[in-house]
Amino acid sequence: MWHGFITILIPQNSIKAVVLANSLYVHGVQFMSIQVRRLSTDAATSTSTDTNLGLKHTEPSRVLKCSSSTYYNLRMLELKLKNPSHPSRGIPTAITCLVTLLKEPVARSLFVQADGVKLLVPLISPASTQQSIQLLYETCLCVWLFSYYEPAIEYLATSRTLQRLIEVVKGSTKEKVVRVVILTLRNLLPKGTFGAQMVDLGLPQIVQSLKAQAWSDEDLLEALNQLGDGLKANIKKMSSFDKYKHEVLLGHLDWSPMHKDPIFWRENITKFEENDFQILRVLITILDTSGDPRALAVACFDLSQFIQYHPAGRVIVNDLKAKERVMKLMNHENPEVTKNALLCIQRLFLGAKYASFLQA
């Protein structure tokens, strides 16, 4: 077996790296290790560099220069991500090298064209050990770099990348991981439907929680403020049904005007059918799981509103097994809950017309 050094050549104005190869199979030669050592950094941008890999947390260089070695090295790393030659070191060393290469816009373009972004998505998951945290951090750095490249953003929008990033930032306590994820989310916020998805996934509440923590990184604090302000602006632009859906999916039900607004229910009743009656299913889950009397009362009322305004409301609510849950709440200690549970049951048994007559 031959042991030695292999140099990954990177275009001018980039980080030059010396790679001590380990576990990388190229043209029949089996190497023993991969480590990246930074020799110099480019001056394409003027902000501070990342302390780990010389990457800047502002938009990377847009200088498009290419060499045959860039394509070869990317292809080599793509193959290593698909078929790691070492069970524990193969993927981490490939990601370390990939971060360095992706600093060049042309490298990002080539990697996207090769459909390589999908190889990163499974690596975005909460981590606990030091090695897995570093792998997560460097994977998120790759995604951050792609957040400046439109073709890559189009792929990120159709994958589970956003959900995974939010899961990571919700559960991570490592500041560098939180920083790079928040910076990525800030970049994605104005793109396509990312803003609406972030609201649906509960990111505004997560950002508020993160802002209350004691972070030392000023870039992170600034990014949290910017992301929070952007999400608030996004919520203001949402339609009344989007706001309602956001409220229900988070389980934070309150007597906002739309719950009792006949126009809202008439105009939006068919939207409750979306995603196999997702909103109704969540309302029924709230009846089982919430300890908040206000949320229970509103959920019962909204179910009764659906029965009233949807032509097949009674049948659908019965098919979703809501009756048993609502009946249990008729003996609830809170009078607001019992009142709205009774209304829902009346509409289930008697129909909207007769139930409304009795209520009057």
C-alpha positions in Angstrom: 0.0 0.0 0.0 1.3 3.4 -0.9 1.2 6.2 1.7 1.8 9.8 1.0 0.5 13.3 0.5 -2.0 14.5 -2.0 -2.6 18.2 -2.6 -6.0 19.5 -3.5 -5.5 22.3 -5.9 -8.0 25.2 -5.4 -8.5 28.2 -7.8 -6.6 31.4 -7.2 -7.9 33.7 -4.5 -9.0 30.8 -2.4 -7.9 28.8 0.6 -5.0 26.5 -0.3 -5.0 23.2 1.5 -2.6 20.5 2.1 -4.4 17.2 2.5 -2.9 14.3 4.3 -4.9 11.5 2.8 -6.4 8.8 4.9 -9.1 6.4 3.8 -9.6 8.0 0.4 -9.7 5.7 -2.6 -8.6 7.4 -5.8 -7.6 5.5 -9.0 -6.8 2.3 -7.1 -4.6 4.0 -4.4 -5.7 3.6 -0.8 -4.6 6.5 1.5 -4.6 6.6 5.3 -6.0 10.0 6.5 -7.4 13.3 5.5 -6.7 16.5 7.3 -7.0 20.1 6.0 -4.5 22.7 7.1 -5.2 26.3 6.0 -2.1 28.0 4.5 -3.6 31.3 3.5 -7.0 33.0 3.0 -8.3 35.1 0.2 -9.2 38.7 0.5 -12.4 38.6 -1.6 -14.5 39.7 1.3 -13.6 42.1 4.1 -15.4 40.7 7.1 -14.0 38.5 9.9 -13.2 34.9 9.1 -14.7 31.8 10.7 -12.4 30.7 13.5 -12.5 27.0 12.4 -12.1 27.0 8.6 -11.3 30.5 7.5 -14.9 31.0 6.2 -16.6 34.3 6.4 -20.2 34.6 7.6 -21.0 37.1 4.9 -21.6 36.4 1.3 -18.7 34.4 -0.2 -16.6 35.5 -3.1 -18.4 35.7 -6.5 -15.2 35.4 -8.5 -15.8 32.6 -11.0 -12.5 30.8 -11.7 -12.2 27.1 -12.5 -9.6 24.5 -12.9 -9.8 20.8 -13.9 -8.6 19.9 -10.4 -11.7 21.6 -8.9 -14.0 19.4 -10.9 -11.9 16.3 -10.1 -11.8 17.0 -6.4 -15.5 17.6 -6.1 -16.2 14.4 -8.0 -13.8 12.6 -5.7 -15.6 14.0 -2.5 -19.0 13.2 -4.0 -18.0 9.6 -4.4 -16.6 9.5 -0.9 -19.9 10.8 0.6 -21.8 8.1 -1.3 -19.4 5.3 -0.4 -17.2 6.2 2.5 -14.1 4.1 2.7 -13.9 4.3 6.5 -17.0 3.8 8.7 -16.3 6.7 11.1 -13.8 9.0 9.4 -14.8 8.8 5.8 -17.7 11.2 5.7 -16.3 13.8 8.3 -13.1 14.1 6.3 -14.9 14.5 3.0 -17.2 17.2 4.5 -14.1 19.1 5.9 -12.6 19.2 2.4 -15.9 20.1 0.8 -16.3 23.2 3.0 -13.0 24.4 1.7 -13.9 23.8 -1.9 -17.4 25.2 -1.8 -16.0 28.6 -0.9 -15.6 29.1 -4.6 -18.9 29.9 -6.5 -17.8 27.7 -9.4 -17.4 24.8 -7.0 -20.9 25.3 -5.6 -22.3 25.3 -9.2 -20.5 22.1 -10.1 -21.6 20.4 -6.9 -25.3 21.4 -7.5 -25.1 20.2 -11.1 -23.8 16.9 -9.9 -26.9 16.6 -7.6 -24.6 16.6 -4.6 -26.7 18.7 -2.3 -29.0 15.8 -1.5 -26.0 14.0 0.1 -25.8 16.7 2.8 -29.4 16.7 3.9 -29.3 13.4 5.9 -26.2 14.7 7.8 -28.2 17.7 9.3 -29.5 16.2 12.5 -29.0 16.9 16.3 -25.6 15.8 17.5 -24.2 15.0 21.0 -20.6 13.7 20.7 -17.7 16.1 19.8 -17.1 14.4 16.5 -20.7 14.5 15.5 -21.0 18.1 16.5 -18.1 19.0 14.3 -19.6 17.1 11.4 -22.9 18.8 11.9 -21.2 22.2 12.1 -19.3 21.7 8.9 -22.3 20.3 7.1 -24.3 23.4 8.1 -21.4 25.5 6.8 -21.9 23.9 3.4 -25.6 24.6 3.5 -24.9 28.2 4.5 -22.6 28.6 1.5 -25.4 27.2 -0.7 -27.8 29.7 0.8 -26.1 32.3 -1.5 -26.6 30.2 -4.7 -30.1 30.3 -6.2 -30.0 26.8 -8.0 -29.1 25.3 -4.7 -31.8 27.2 -2.9 -34.4 25.7 -5.3 -33.3 22.2 -4.2 -33.3 23.1 -0.5 -36.9 24.3 -0.9 -38.0 20.9 -2.1 -36.2 18.8 0.5 -36.5 18.5 4.3 -33.5 20.8 4.8 -35.5 23.6 6.5 -37.2 21.2 8.9 -33.8 19.6 9.8 -32.1 23.0 10.3 -34.9 24.1 12.7 -34.7 20.8 14.6 -31.0 21.3 15.0 -31.2 24.9 16.2 -34.0 24.0 18.6 -32.0 21.4 20.3 -28.4 22.6 20.0 -26.5 24.4 22.8 -23.2 24.7 20.8 -22.9 28.3 19.9 -21.0 27.8 16.6 -23.7 25.4 15.4 -26.6 27.8 16.4 -24.7 30.7 14.7 -24.3 29.1 11.3 -27.9 27.7 11.3 -29.4 31.1 12.2 -27.3 32.8 9.5 -28.5 30.2 7.0 -32.1 30.7 8.0 -31.7 34.5 7.8 -30.5 34.1 4.2 -33.4 31.7 3.3 -36.1 33.8 4.9 -36.9 36.1 1.9 -36.6 33.3 -0.7 -39.7 31.7 -2.2 -42.0 30.1 0.4 -39.3 29.7 3.1 -40.8 32.5 5.2 -44.2 30.9 5.4 -42.7 27.5 6.1 -40.6 28.9 8.9 -43.8 30.4 10.5 -45.6 27.0 10.1 -42.7 25.2 11.8 -42.8 27.5 14.8 -39.5 29.3 14.2 -40.8 32.6 15.6 -41.2 31.1 19.1 -37.8 29.3 18.8 -36.1 32.6 17.9 -37.7 34.3 20.9 -36.4 31.5 23.1 -32.9 31.7 21.6 -32.8 35.5 22.1 -33.4 35.0 25.8 -30.3 33.0 26.2 -26.8 34.4 27.0 -24.8 34.2 23.7 -21.4 35.8 23.5 -21.2 36.0 19.7 -22.3 39.4 18.4 -23.0 38.1 14.9 -25.4 35.6 16.3 -27.3 38.2 18.4 -27.6 40.4 15.4 -28.8 37.6 13.2 -31.4 36.5 15.7 -32.8 40.1 15.8 -32.8 40.3 12.0 -34.5 36.8 11.7 -37.0 37.7 14.4 -38.0 41.0 12.7 -38.2 39.2 9.3 -40.5 36.6 10.6 -42.8 39.2 12.2 -43.0 41.0 8.9 -43.8 37.7 7.2 -46.6 37.0 9.6 -48.2 40.4 8.9 -48.3 39.5 5.2 -50.1 36.2 5.8 -53.7 35.7 4.9 -56.2 35.3 7.6 -56.3 31.5 7.0 -52.5 31.3 7.1 -52.5 33.1 10.5 -55.3 30.7 11.7 -53.3 27.7 10.5 -50.2 29.0 12.2 -52.1 29.4 15.5 -53.6 25.9 15.3 -50.4 24.1 14.4 -48.6 25.7 17.3 -51.4 24.8 19.6 -51.6 28.4 20.9 -55.3 28.9 20.5 -57.0 32.1 21.7 -60.2 34.0 20.9 -58.8 36.0 18.0 -61.6 37.6 15.8 -61.4 35.0 13.0 -62.7 32.2 15.2 -66.2 33.8 15.4 -66.1 35.6 12.1 -68.8 34.0 9.7 -67.0 35.5 6.7 -63.8 33.8 7.6 -65.5 30.4 7.8 -67.5 30.8 4.7 -64.5 31.9 2.6 -62.0 29.3 4.0 -64.1 26.2 4.8 -62.7 24.2 1.9 -59.2 24.9 3.0 -59.8 22.7 6.0 -59.8 19.8 3.6 -56.1 20.3 2.8 -53.5 17.7 3.7 -56.2 15.1 4.6 -57.9 17.5 7.1 -54.7 18.4 8.8 -56.1 21.3 10.7 -59.1 19.3 12.1 -56.7 16.5 13.2 -54.5 19.0 15.1 -57.6 20.5 16.8 -58.6 17.0 17.9 -55.1 16.3 19.2 -55.3 19.5 21.2 -58.4 18.2 22.9 -56.3 15.2 24.0 -53.1 16.9 25.0 -53.6 20.5 26.0 -53.8 21.6 29.6 -54.9 25.1 28.7 -58.6 25.6 29.2 -58.7 28.5 26.7 -57.1 26.3 24.0 -59.6 23.5 24.8 -62.6 25.8 24.6 -61.5 27.4 21.3 -60.7 23.9 19.8 -64.3 22.7 20.7 -65.8 25.9 19.2 -63.8 25.6 16.0 -64.9 22.0 15.5 -68.5 23.2 15.9 -67.9 25.9 13.4 -66.6 23.4 10.9 -69.7 21.3 11.4 -71.8 24.4 10.8 -70.1 25.7 7.6 -69.0 22.5 5.9 -71.7 20.6 4.0 -70.3 17.3 5.3 -69.0 18.6 8.6 -70.9 16.2 10.9 -69.8 13.2 8.9 -66.2 14.2 8.7 -65.8 15.1 12.4 -67.4 11.8 13.4 -65.1 9.9 11.1 -62.1 11.6 12.8 -63.3 10.2 16.2 -63.8 13.7 17.7 -67.1 13.0 19.4 -65.6 10.9 22.3 -62.9 13.5 23.0 -65.4 16.4 23.1 -67.8 14.5 25.3 -65.1 14.0 27.9 -64.8 17.8 28.1 -68.5 18.3 28.9 -67.5 17.5 32.5 -64.5 19.8 32.6 -64.1 22.1 35.6 -63.8 25.2 33.4 -67.2 26.5 32.4 -65.9 28.0 29.1 -64.7 24.5 28.1 -68.0 22.8 29.1 -70.0 25.4 27.2 -68.2 25.0 23.9 -68.0 21.2 24.3 -71.8 21.2 24.7 -72.2 23.4 21.6 -70.0 21.0 19.6 -71.9 17.9 20.7 -75.3 19.6 19.9 -74.1 20.4 16.4 -72.8 16.8 16.0 -76.1 15.2 17.0 -78.6 17.7 15.9 -77.0 19.5 13.0 -75.9 23.1 12.8 -79.4 24.5 12.2 -81.1 23.0 15.2 -78.1 23.4 17.5 -78.0 27.1 16.8 -81.7 27.4 17.5 -81.3 25.7 20.9 -78.4 27.9 21.7 -80.4 31.0 20.8 
